[in-house]
Amino acid sequence: MRKAFHSIKFVAGCAVALMATACNGIFDDVYDERPSAPAITGGQLYVNATSWRDWYYIDFDSLRQYAERKDTAGLIKAQTEFRAYPIPMGRAAAPTDGQTGLYGYWFDVFGKGVSNYEKRSFTPTDRQPEPPSWSIAVHRNNVRTNGGAVLETHYSSMGELPESSSAFTGATFHSDEWTETEVWADQSQMLQSLVGCQGISVNKVLSSWLKLEIPPMPPTFAQNSHVFIIRLKNGNCAAVQLANYMDAEGTKCWLTINYKYPY
């Protein structure tokens, strides 16, 4: 009987150890933060999108202005340094729309995977802060647009693109969609497979450039290297491609993004 008890205790201990190892910022080697600064070209961005708690905003018009002024130092800074805009985590001070907030979901991380989930809680929060001007925003493997729409092409390099975005006239572009389960913001209860998710609209087409896959365990990433066309709300188009999602040390969610704007 004592031997059986110790066996059960050992198995339980192993399970807890596995979960503790797996749940350090969605599992230790998945969303880790380490500084790195690779050389980038004039048509690239390098974004540290590892944070659970922050969105980072990209403004293609600002990038174009630096390039037109031939302000090399300013352009490099705009391509590699991005201010963090924290996801609101506390309860809203004033009444909200009843939708904006932090959603608590249980995910079947150690079973059928994240496609199996249950809503457990909701906390209304303030709206996501954002700068006055922006084109897209990134948070880990999530992307959203500022009133834009996105088309995934079959091209796998920027050099293969047609000369002009007019080649895609008549194609179906996809707008952002509301989600309560995609933007994982709070991992404090991950040991219980509970995740705090931000309720917000994201562009699921553009977000498909980097998918977190669970199962297996530990999780894996699937990168989609196709070129995407973003139709901005000002009518201009940008072409973007995820060239890499790791830094030189192999840390995930350091995004190297090829871009062409205007396109």
Helices and strands as residue ranges (DSSP letters): H 2-22, E 44-48, E 54-58, H 60-68, H 72-80, E 84-86, E 101-108, E 113-124, E 136-139, E 142-145, E 149-152, G 158-160, G 165-168, E 174-175, E 177-186, G 190-192, E 194-202, H 204-207, E 210-213, E 220-223, E 228-231, E 237-246, E 252-260
